[in-house]
Amino acid sequence: MNSLTVALVQHPCDGSREKNIAASLAGIRKGAALGAKLVVLPELHTGHYFPQNEETAHFDLAEPIPGPSTELFSAVARECGVVLVTSLFERRAAGLYHNSSVVFEKDGGVAGVYRKMHIPDDPAFYEKFYFTPGDLGFNPIQTSVGRLGVLVCWDQWFPEAARLMALAGAELLIYPTAIGWDPRDDVDEQERQLDAWVTVQRGHAVANALPVIAVNRVGLEADPAEIGPGIRFWGNSFVAGCQGEFLAQAGREREELLLVELDLRRGEAVRRVWPFLRDRRIDAYGDLLRRYRE
Amino acid sequence: MNSLTVALVQHPCDGSREKNIAASLAGIRKGAALGAKLVVLPELHTGHYFPQNEETAHFDLAEPIPGPSTELFSAVARECGVVLVTSLFERRAAGLYHNSSVVFEKDGGVAGVYRKMHIPDDPAFYEKFYFTPGDLGFNPIQTSVGRLGVLVCWDQWFPEAARLMALAGAELLIYPTAIGWDPRDDVDEQERQLDAWVTVQRGHAVANALPVIAVNRVGLEADPAEIGPGIRFWGNSFVAGCQGEFLAQAGREREELLLVELDLRRGEAVRRVWPFLRDRRIDAYGDLLRRYRE
């Protein structure tokens, strides 16, 4: 298999669960009809972005694996014959919840689960209240279309996560995402934030000679507590090649389906020219395991 | 000290040692006259880029620390009252050489030495023949203008190096560089390489909320063995701010002096919004010390 067609389903998630699921299903089916063999959805795509406030009732939104969402997305993966990267609020036990990605094989089976390892917490993104940090580590998920380095959102700011996936043989880095602007920030700050988000992930592509697929929500979602101005999710879902080059990028306003054909041979060619894995100074990296080097 | 003016001296290094030194000195003096308190030179700025072939006679170019180059640049740092980041081919002992950066205080004293930790080796960049990998680790150099995270060229592709500097309290990341195109590559490949080089370093700025200063040589330098087509050093010296935003960028053709005023308070403000250091999963990063995770 020398090439792989990927579909990125960027959509708003501000409606009812039914409406959000309909948007996801429509994107999956359209992507598959256009030839995609791998489809990626945004972070927590079945619901409103609830971590804008801390509210115990929101834990009712969590569901087990397997559960209603996995049953539904398993069926559509099988129906369409695609490998499917989904995201959900996982209820593992009473008082123990995760922000998880479930990857389905094209026959509908669960290829693997990733539990978000890095959990953010800043105004309007109160995720530490809801999500226990993942305990499955940074391990790619083997599928029929390759070894997928699935990470989630906040993980995308950490070069360590991308590197650990690359060292474990990941062939793609994939980030379901929910990121957007505080509408109160000025335009310059908003543009710096968006560009930083794109740039740090393109940097992971370069440092590891791996394609990067980032799929974001889009559109304004109100603060459920009606205190803050909400979050304007900035879209801009994109695919970068093994040298960080843009292969496709969505806009910032609306639902979009991006279809990209990846050349799976490119990574090895790039690594022969820029053999970073050969030259890592693992003898001198010990302090990466420290919080700080006072 | 809330701001710092930095000068980047991008110049060709294809002339005689005297001519190259004259170009470095002119840039340092001009930068200082314009208000710079920190001046950065390209990698191995006193000579032709000799590692284009493997030739034992080239070891004659190496010099000790202290030695003729450090004496000269110490004097100009004192004369101009600037902190100065230089680069040289260090002779440590017979058969033991390094690619080193010497940083001078504004009084001419040696503030510190960094020995390039990651050594490249690919066609026309046969550095592994000449340079023993550094054994001083990734430690910032304390100066009167701040803690400088000085790294050299190939180091710039490794997020680990930038992170270790950040964890040790570096306030700036600084990369004296010698990178360019193989004139035989097509234009698309050349542009991807240049953009990858810029992007991965802007990514370090984002991941660590630190300004990045990269200073490159510029211009064509012939292969001393007259076999290959030489290297066209691509200039494009630049400064990125703490969110990876461009603060200044030189062209690809000629000698340039870039002067940039850095806001030293910005980094802490950015880290309060995006507190990546808080959330690193040091409990799960152990495999970063492995070559590969089979």
Interface residues (C-beta under 8 A of the other chain):
Chain A: M117 H118 I119 P120 D122 P133 G137 F138 W154 W157 F158 P159 E160 A161 R163 L164 L167 A168 G169 R192 Q193 D195 A196 T199 V200 R202 G203 H204 V206 A207 Q243 G244 E245 V273 W274 P275 F276 L277 D279 R280 R281 I282 A284 Y285 G286 D287 L288 L289 R290 R291 Y292 R293
Chain B: M117 H118 I119 P120 D122 P133 G137 F138 W154 W157 F158 P159 E160 A161 R163 L164 L167 A168 G169 R192 Q193 D195 A196 T199 V200 R202 G203 H204 V206 A207 Q243 G244 E245 V273 W274 P275 F276 L277 D279 R280 R281 I282 A284 Y285 G286 D287 L288 L289 R290 R291 Y292 R293
